[in-house]
Amino acid sequence: MPLYTKQELKIYNSLSGEKEVFKPINEGHVGMYVCGPTVYSNVHLGNVRTFMSFDVIFRYLLHLNYKVRYVRNITDVGHIVDDSDEGEDKIAKKARLEQLEPMEVVQRYTVDFHDILKAFNFLPPSIEPTATGHIIEQIEIIKKIIEKGIGYEANGSVYFDVVKFNETHHYGILSGRNIEDMLANTRDLDGQSDKRNPQDFALWKKAEPEHIMRWPSPWSDGFPGWHLECTAMSTKYLGNHFDIHGGGMDLKFPHHECEIAQNEACTGQTPVNYWMHANMLTLNGKKMAKSTGNNILPREILTGDNSILSKAFPASVARFFMLQAHYRSILDFSDDAIVAAEKGYKRLMEAITALKDIKQSNTSSIDITSWKQLCYDAMNDDFNTPILIAQLFEGVRYINLLKDEKETLNTEDLETFSKLINAFVFDVLGLEDEKAADGENDRLEGTINMLIEMRKQARADKNFALSDQIRDQLLTLGIQLKDGKEGTTFTI
């Protein structure tokens, strides 16, 4: 019997403002879409925190034996600088400044994004579509919205008529806003805009002559609006109505609000059952910003190449630090905080290592069944990782008592305890034992150096066939030898 049938998961739904019992549309299957990065710069720490929150959500749904289709997109076109409908596309602007093709910018920062997420032990999504790969789907959605009388063309651009939509729907249902207040608080159109109303947003923008990224459409050579991309990609892979849509808190309005409007205008139904939003990350009590210098990149945490932290920290320590706060809470990153997190992380890893040497007894003096359910209760309460971590440290206390022979566990309970603590630490939270990994690296380095010495001796003996065989077989494993004046070195 699947584990999800035994556990009642509750999710905070941004749409209702309440925690709701999670009931997927199709039993045993979950469709989840998360807004991915706009790849015009290095992924920043706030992005990592958001994607980490949904990585843990993905991991826990898998742990509960759900079959999950997790879609996280790459926005590689159409994101305007000021997140409105005016200004310059962020990727095009970066390409112009660095004198590169836009797709060179996209490739560079997509690779950086993947490298960082891999370093932090993220599971890859089931599907990772790109906006440029779904231009046709976006054009088809625009056609449908125009047919419904809610989209209109003006001078080669197409806009979504928010006031018209609001006559039969509620624009602002997710953010709790109403159209009258929005219109009252927005400056009047100055006559230079093609929009009918200030709140209308672009579905398609006509490209100016200098705009590099452009595609043909029935209205003009241009590019799609930012909001439209996610509607096209989420519905293509998850259907018009799916379970979970996630992203950062900053996307709630206007991005997610516009997604709801587009989908309802196009299909006549609400697109998503559960809207989830991760909160922001601050640095030393202030908003992170490159302009003020109050900023640190994820890679700089791992290398120590920064002026914020006292030293470098492993990815799992940074991950453990972030998961000590609930995903809907603001989290402040600082040197003191991550130093404290490192101590806790090491205690946890040392306890799990010690657990391997615990001997079973005939009886149990610890109620493992109750502890097990407390762990599940934490995650079932809107993925409450800080409460789960508190329960895991209760498990650490048990391990120390067992090690000192002050408590006992029988064979079945010890197996349950060991299996569960490992599952929550490594499979659900996604932590890695950095010390164990260092040990593996040391063994690998020792093995390679031994083979280098064997190759050196083979060359001294003029056994060049063996020398070449060692070099070539290491290369097939991704280990490249380099001979120099100081001897032979290797890179992996």
C-alpha positions as CSV (number, residue, x, y, z in Angstrom):
1,M,0.0,0.0,0.0
2,P,1.5,3.4,-1.0
3,L,2.7,5.5,1.9
4,Y,0.5,8.5,0.9
5,T,-2.6,6.5,1.9
6,K,-1.3,6.4,5.5
7,Q,-0.2,10.1,5.8
8,E,-2.5,13.1,5.5
9,L,-0.5,15.9,3.9
10,K,-1.6,19.5,4.3
11,I,-0.4,22.3,2.0
12,Y,-0.7,26.0,2.5
13,N,-2.6,27.2,-0.5
14,S,-1.8,30.9,-1.4
15,L,-5.2,31.0,-3.3
16,S,-7.2,30.3,-0.1
17,G,-4.7,31.6,2.5
18,E,-5.2,28.4,4.4
19,K,-3.7,25.0,4.9
20,E,-5.7,22.4,2.9
21,V,-5.6,18.6,2.8
22,F,-3.7,17.6,-0.4
23,K,-5.9,15.6,-2.8
24,P,-4.3,15.2,-6.2
25,I,-6.6,15.3,-9.3
26,N,-5.5,11.8,-10.2
27,E,-4.9,9.4,-7.3
28,G,-1.3,8.5,-6.8
29,H,-0.1,11.1,-9.4
30,V,1.0,14.7,-8.9
31,G,1.6,17.3,-11.5
32,M,3.8,20.2,-10.3
33,Y,5.0,23.2,-12.1
34,V,7.7,25.6,-10.7
35,C,8.8,28.9,-12.4
36,G,12.4,28.5,-13.3
37,P,15.2,31.0,-13.8
38,T,15.6,33.7,-16.4
39,V,19.0,32.8,-17.6
40,Y,20.7,36.2,-18.1
41,S,23.1,36.1,-15.1
42,N,24.5,33.7,-12.5
43,V,21.8,32.1,-10.4
44,H,21.6,34.0,-7.1
45,L,21.2,32.6,-3.6
46,G,17.6,33.6,-3.3
47,N,16.8,31.5,-6.4
48,V,18.7,28.6,-4.9
49,R,16.6,28.8,-1.7
50,T,13.3,28.9,-3.7
51,F,14.3,25.9,-5.9
52,M,15.6,24.0,-2.8
53,S,12.2,24.4,-1.2
54,F,10.5,22.8,-4.2
55,D,13.3,20.2,-4.4
56,V,12.4,19.1,-0.9
57,I,8.7,19.1,-1.7
58,F,9.4,17.0,-4.8
59,R,11.5,14.6,-2.7
60,Y,8.8,14.2,0.0
61,L,6.1,13.5,-2.6
62,L,8.3,10.8,-4.0
63,H,9.0,9.5,-0.5
64,L,5.2,9.2,-0.1
65,N,5.2,7.0,-3.2
66,Y,3.5,9.5,-5.5
67,K,4.4,9.4,-9.1
68,V,5.4,13.0,-9.7
69,R,5.7,14.9,-13.0
70,Y,7.8,17.9,-12.0
71,V,8.1,20.6,-14.6
72,R,10.5,23.5,-14.1
73,N,11.1,25.8,-17.1
74,I,14.0,27.9,-18.4
75,T,13.0,31.4,-19.3
76,D,15.3,32.2,-22.2
77,V,13.3,35.1,-23.9
78,G,10.7,37.7,-23.3
79,H,11.4,38.8,-19.7
80,I,11.4,42.6,-19.7
81,V,13.9,44.5,-17.6
82,D,11.4,46.1,-15.3
83,D,9.0,43.1,-15.3
84,S,6.3,45.2,-17.0
85,D,5.7,45.6,-20.7
86,E,8.2,48.3,-21.3
87,G,11.9,48.4,-21.5
88,E,14.5,45.9,-22.8
89,D,14.6,42.1,-22.7
90,K,17.0,41.0,-20.0
91,I,18.8,38.5,-22.2
92,A,19.0,40.8,-25.2
93,K,20.4,43.5,-22.9
94,K,23.1,41.2,-21.6
95,A,23.9,40.1,-25.1
96,R,24.3,43.7,-26.2
97,L,26.5,44.6,-23.3
98,E,28.8,41.6,-23.6
99,Q,28.7,41.6,-27.5
100,L,27.4,38.0,-27.6
101,E,24.6,36.2,-29.4
102,P,21.6,35.9,-27.0
103,M,21.8,32.1,-27.1
104,E,25.4,32.4,-25.9
105,V,24.1,34.2,-22.9
106,V,21.4,31.6,-22.4
107,Q,23.8,28.7,-22.7
108,R,26.4,30.2,-20.3
109,Y,24.0,30.9,-17.5
110,T,21.9,27.7,-18.1
111,V,25.1,25.7,-17.6
112,D,25.9,27.7,-14.4
113,F,22.3,27.1,-13.1
114,H,22.6,23.4,-13.6
115,D,26.1,23.3,-12.1
116,I,25.0,25.1,-9.0
117,L,21.9,23.0,-8.5
118,K,24.0,19.8,-9.0
119,A,26.5,21.0,-6.4
120,F,23.6,21.5,-3.9
121,N,22.3,18.0,-4.6
122,F,19.0,18.9,-6.3
123,L,17.1,16.2,-8.1
124,P,16.5,17.2,-11.8
125,P,12.9,17.9,-12.8
126,S,11.0,15.5,-14.9
127,I,10.8,18.0,-17.7
128,E,12.8,21.3,-18.2
129,P,11.2,23.1,-21.1
130,T,12.4,26.4,-22.6
131,A,10.3,29.4,-23.6
132,T,12.0,29.5,-27.0
133,G,11.1,25.9,-27.6
134,H,7.4,26.7,-27.2
135,I,6.7,29.8,-29.4
136,I,4.1,27.9,-31.5
137,E,2.1,26.9,-28.4
138,Q,2.2,30.5,-27.1
139,I,0.9,31.9,-30.4
140,E,-1.9,29.4,-30.4
141,I,-2.9,30.5,-26.9
142,I,-2.9,34.1,-28.0
143,K,-5.2,33.2,-30.9
144,K,-7.7,31.6,-28.5
145,I,-7.7,34.6,-26.1
146,I,-8.3,36.9,-29.0
147,E,-11.2,34.7,-30.2
148,K,-12.7,35.0,-26.7
149,G,-12.7,38.7,-27.0
150,I,-10.2,39.2,-24.2
151,G,-7.1,39.8,-26.2
152,Y,-6.7,42.7,-28.7
153,E,-4.0,43.6,-31.3
154,A,-2.6,47.1,-31.4
155,N,0.2,48.1,-33.8
156,G,1.6,44.6,-34.1
157,S,1.5,43.9,-30.3
158,V,-1.2,41.9,-28.6
159,Y,-2.5,42.7,-25.1
160,F,-4.7,41.0,-22.5
161,D,-7.8,43.1,-21.7
162,V,-7.8,42.9,-17.9
163,V,-11.0,45.0,-17.5
164,K,-12.9,42.8,-20.0
165,F,-11.7,39.7,-18.3
166,N,-12.8,41.0,-14.9
167,E,-16.4,41.4,-16.1
168,T,-16.8,37.6,-15.8
169,H,-13.8,36.5,-13.7
170,H,-11.8,37.9,-10.8
171,Y,-8.5,39.4,-11.8
172,G,-6.6,39.6,-8.5
173,I,-8.0,36.4,-6.9
174,L,-4.5,35.1,-6.0
175,S,-3.0,38.4,-4.7
176,G,-6.2,39.6,-3.0
177,R,-6.3,42.7,-5.1
178,N,-9.3,44.2,-6.9
179,I,-9.3,45.8,-10.3
180,E,-10.9,49.1,-9.2
181,D,-8.2,49.8,-6.7
182,M,-5.5,48.9,-9.1
183,L,-6.9,51.2,-11.8
184,A,-7.3,54.0,-9.2
185,N,-3.7,53.7,-8.1
186,T,-2.2,53.5,-11.6
187,R,-1.2,56.6,-13.5
188,D,-3.3,57.4,-16.6
189,L,-2.0,56.3,-19.9
190,D,0.0,59.1,-21.5
191,G,-1.2,58.5,-25.1
192,Q,2.1,56.8,-26.1
193,S,0.9,53.3,-25.0
194,D,-1.1,50.9,-27.2
195,K,-2.9,49.5,-24.1
196,R,-6.6,50.2,-23.5
197,N,-6.1,50.0,-19.7
198,P,-3.0,50.6,-17.6
199,Q,-3.3,47.0,-16.1
200,D,-3.4,45.3,-19.4
201,F,-0.4,43.1,-20.1
202,A,1.4,42.0,-23.2
203,L,0.8,38.6,-24.8
204,W,2.9,39.4,-27.8
205,K,5.3,42.4,-28.3
206,K,6.2,43.7,-31.7
207,A,10.0,43.8,-32.0
208,E,11.7,47.1,-32.6
209,P,14.3,47.0,-35.4
210,E,17.2,46.7,-33.0
211,H,15.6,43.8,-31.0
212,I,17.6,40.7,-31.7
213,M,15.3,37.9,-30.5
214,R,12.2,37.8,-32.7
215,W,9.8,35.3,-34.2
216,P,7.2,35.6,-37.0
217,S,3.5,35.7,-35.8
218,P,0.2,36.6,-37.3
219,W,0.6,40.1,-35.8
220,S,4.2,41.0,-36.3
221,D,7.8,39.8,-36.0
222,G,8.2,39.9,-32.2
223,F,8.4,37.9,-29.0
224,P,6.0,36.5,-26.4
225,G,5.1,38.2,-23.2
226,W,6.8,36.8,-20.1
227,H,3.6,35.7,-18.4
228,L,2.5,33.7,-21.4
229,E,5.5,31.4,-21.4
230,C,4.6,29.6,-18.2
231,T,1.0,29.2,-19.2
232,A,2.0,27.5,-22.4
233,M,4.6,25.2,-20.9
234,S,2.6,24.2,-17.8
235,T,-0.5,23.3,-19.7
236,K,1.4,21.5,-22.4
237,Y,3.0,19.0,-20.0
238,L,0.5,19.0,-17.1
239,G,-2.9,19.8,-18.8
240,N,-5.2,22.7,-18.4
241,H,-5.9,21.7,-14.8
242,F,-3.1,20.4,-12.5
243,D,-2.2,20.0,-8.9
244,I,0.6,22.4,-7.8
245,H,2.2,25.6,-9.1
246,G,5.1,27.0,-7.2
247,G,7.6,29.9,-7.3
248,G,9.0,32.7,-5.3
249,M,6.8,35.1,-3.3
250,D,7.7,37.9,-5.7
251,L,6.0,36.1,-8.6
252,K,2.6,36.1,-7.0
253,F,1.7,39.4,-8.6
254,P,1.7,40.1,-11.5
255,H,3.2,36.9,-12.9
256,H,1.1,34.2,-11.4
257,E,-2.0,36.4,-11.4
258,C,-1.6,36.8,-15.1
259,E,-1.1,33.1,-15.6
260,I,-4.4,32.4,-13.9
261,A,-6.2,35.0,-16.1
262,Q,-4.7,33.7,-19.3
263,N,-5.6,30.1,-18.5
264,E,-9.1,30.9,-17.4
265,A,-9.7,33.1,-20.5
266,C,-8.4,30.4,-22.8
267,T,-9.9,27.2,-21.2
268,G,-12.7,28.5,-19.0
269,Q,-11.4,26.7,-15.9
270,T,-9.0,27.4,-13.0
271,P,-5.6,26.1,-13.9
272,V,-4.2,25.0,-10.5
273,N,-5.5,23.5,-7.2
274,Y,-2.6,24.5,-4.9
275,W,-0.5,27.7,-5.4
276,M,2.7,27.6,-3.3
277,H,5.1,30.5,-2.7
278,A,8.6,30.4,-1.1
279,N,9.7,33.5,0.8
280,M,12.8,35.6,0.3
281,L,16.3,35.4,1.6
282,T,18.1,38.3,3.2
283,L,21.8,38.8,3.9
284,N,22.9,40.2,7.3
285,G,19.4,41.6,7.9
286,K,19.2,43.5,4.6
287,K,18.0,42.8,1.1
288,M,20.6,41.2,-1.1
289,A,21.7,43.6,-3.9
290,K,24.8,43.8,-6.2
291,S,24.6,47.6,-6.2
292,T,25.2,47.8,-2.4
293,G,27.7,45.0,-2.2
294,N,25.4,43.1,0.2
295,N,25.4,40.1,-2.1
296,I,27.0,36.6,-2.3
297,L,26.7,34.0,-5.0
298,P,26.1,30.3,-4.2
299,R,29.5,29.4,-5.7
300,E,31.3,31.9,-3.5
301,I,29.9,30.1,-0.4
302,L,31.5,26.9,-1.6
303,T,34.9,28.4,-2.5
304,G,35.2,31.0,0.3
305,D,36.0,33.6,-2.3
306,N,33.9,36.4,-0.7
307,S,34.1,39.1,1.9
308,I,30.9,38.1,3.7
309,L,31.9,34.7,5.3
310,S,34.8,33.7,7.5
311,K,35.6,30.6,5.4
312,A,34.2,28.3,2.7
313,F,31.3,26.0,3.6
314,P,30.3,22.7,1.9
315,A,27.0,22.7,-0.1
316,S,25.3,20.4,2.4
317,V,26.0,22.8,5.3
318,A,24.4,25.6,3.3
319,R,21.5,23.4,2.4
320,F,21.1,22.3,6.0
321,F,21.1,26.0,7.1
322,M,18.4,26.9,4.6
323,L,16.1,24.0,5.6
324,Q,16.2,25.1,9.2
325,A,13.7,27.8,8.2
326,H,10.2,27.0,6.9
327,Y,9.9,27.7,3.1
328,R,7.3,30.4,3.8
329,S,9.5,32.3,6.3
330,I,12.0,35.0,5.5
331,L,15.5,33.6,6.1
332,D,18.5,35.8,7.0
333,F,21.8,34.5,5.8
334,S,24.9,35.5,7.9
335,D,28.3,34.1,8.9
336,D,27.2,33.4,12.4
337,A,24.1,31.6,11.3
338,I,25.9,29.3,8.9
339,V,28.7,28.6,11.4
340,A,26.1,27.5,13.9
341,A,24.4,25.4,11.2
342,E,27.7,23.7,10.4
343,K,28.0,22.5,14.1
344,G,24.4,21.1,14.0
345,Y,25.1,19.4,10.6
346,K,28.2,17.8,11.9
347,R,26.4,16.5,15.0
348,L,23.8,15.0,12.8
349,M,26.3,13.3,10.5
350,E,28.4,12.0,13.4
351,A,25.3,10.5,15.0
352,I,24.2,8.7,11.8
353,T,27.7,7.3,11.4
354,A,27.6,6.1,15.1
355,L,24.2,4.5,14.5
356,K,25.9,1.8,12.3
357,D,27.7,0.4,15.3
358,I,24.7,0.2,17.6
359,K,23.8,-3.3,18.7
360,Q,20.3,-4.5,18.9
361,S,18.7,-5.8,22.1
362,N,15.9,-8.1,23.0
363,T,13.7,-5.3,24.0
364,S,13.0,-1.6,23.2
365,S,13.0,1.2,25.8
366,I,12.3,3.9,23.2
367,D,9.0,4.4,21.4
368,I,10.2,4.5,17.8
369,T,6.7,4.3,16.4
370,S,5.7,7.6,18.0
371,W,8.9,9.3,17.0
372,K,8.4,8.1,13.4
373,Q,5.0,9.6,13.3
374,L,6.2,12.9,14.7
375,C,8.7,13.1,11.8
376,Y,5.9,12.5,9.3
377,D,3.6,15.0,11.1
378,A,6.3,17.7,10.6
379,M,6.5,17.2,6.9
380,N,2.7,16.6,6.6
381,D,2.2,20.1,8.1
382,D,3.1,22.0,4.9
383,F,6.6,20.5,4.6
384,N,7.8,21.9,7.9
385,T,11.5,21.1,7.6
386,P,12.6,23.0,10.8
387,I,10.2,20.8,12.9
388,L,11.5,17.7,11.1
389,I,15.1,18.7,11.9
390,A,14.1,19.2,15.6
391,Q,12.7,15.6,15.5
392,L,15.9,14.4,13.8
393,F,17.9,15.8,16.7
394,E,15.7,14.0,19.1
395,G,16.8,11.0,17.1
396,V,20.4,12.1,17.7
397,R,19.7,12.1,21.4
398,Y,18.4,8.5,21.1
399,I,21.6,7.5,19.3
400,N,23.8,8.9,22.0
401,L,21.7,7.1,24.7
402,L,21.9,3.8,22.7
403,K,25.6,4.3,22.3
404,D,26.0,4.7,26.1
405,E,23.8,1.7,26.6
406,K,21.3,3.8,28.6
407,E,18.5,2.8,26.2
408,T,17.8,-0.2,24.0
409,L,16.1,-1.1,20.7
410,N,15.1,-4.5,19.5
411,T,16.1,-5.7,16.0
412,E,12.9,-4.5,14.3
413,D,12.9,-1.1,16.0
414,L,16.6,-0.5,15.3
415,E,16.1,-1.4,11.6
416,T,13.0,1.0,11.4
417,F,14.9,3.8,13.2
418,S,18.0,3.5,11.1
419,K,16.0,3.3,7.8
420,L,13.8,6.2,8.7
421,I,16.5,8.6,9.9
422,N,18.6,7.9,6.8
423,A,15.5,8.4,4.5
424,F,14.6,11.8,6.0
425,V,18.2,13.1,6.2
426,F,19.4,11.9,2.8
427,D,16.4,11.3,0.6
428,V,13.9,13.9,1.8
429,L,16.1,16.8,3.0
430,G,18.7,15.9,0.3
431,L,21.7,16.3,2.6
432,E,25.0,14.5,1.9
433,D,27.6,13.3,4.3
434,E,30.5,15.6,3.2
435,K,33.0,13.8,5.4
436,A,32.2,10.5,3.8
437,A,32.4,12.2,0.4
438,D,35.8,13.6,1.4
439,G,36.9,10.1,2.4
440,E,35.8,8.7,-1.0
441,N,37.7,11.5,-2.7
442,D,40.8,10.6,-0.7
443,R,40.5,7.0,-1.7
444,L,40.0,7.9,-5.3
445,E,43.0,10.2,-5.3
446,G,45.1,7.5,-3.7
447,T,44.1,5.0,-6.3
448,I,44.9,7.4,-9.2
449,N,48.3,8.2,-7.7
450,M,49.0,4.5,-7.4
451,L,48.2,4.0,-11.1
452,I,50.4,7.1,-12.0
453,E,53.3,5.4,-10.2
454,M,52.6,2.1,-12.0
455,R,52.6,4.0,-15.3
456,K,55.8,5.8,-14.4
457,Q,57.5,2.5,-13.7
458,A,56.2,1.0,-16.9
459,R,57.7,3.9,-18.8
460,A,61.0,3.4,-17.0
461,D,60.9,-0.3,-18.1
462,K,60.1,0.9,-21.6
463,N,56.8,-1.0,-21.4
464,F,55.0,1.8,-23.4
465,A,52.0,-0.5,-24.2
466,L,51.1,-0.7,-20.5
467,S,51.8,3.0,-19.9
468,D,49.4,3.9,-22.7
469,Q,46.8,1.4,-21.5
470,I,46.8,3.0,-18.0
471,R,46.5,6.5,-19.5
472,D,43.7,5.5,-22.0
473,Q,41.6,3.5,-19.5
474,L,41.8,6.4,-17.0
475,L,40.6,8.8,-19.8
476,T,37.6,6.6,-20.5
477,L,36.7,7.0,-16.8
478,G,36.9,10.8,-17.2
479,I,40.3,11.1,-15.6
480,Q,42.9,12.9,-17.7
481,L,46.6,12.6,-17.0
482,K,49.0,15.5,-17.9
483,D,52.7,15.0,-18.0
484,G,54.9,17.9,-17.1
485,K,58.4,18.9,-15.8
486,E,57.2,18.4,-12.2
487,G,55.8,15.0,-12.9
488,T,52.3,13.7,-13.8
489,T,49.1,15.4,-12.6
490,F,45.5,14.5,-13.2
491,T,42.1,16.2,-13.6
492,I,38.7,14.7,-13.3
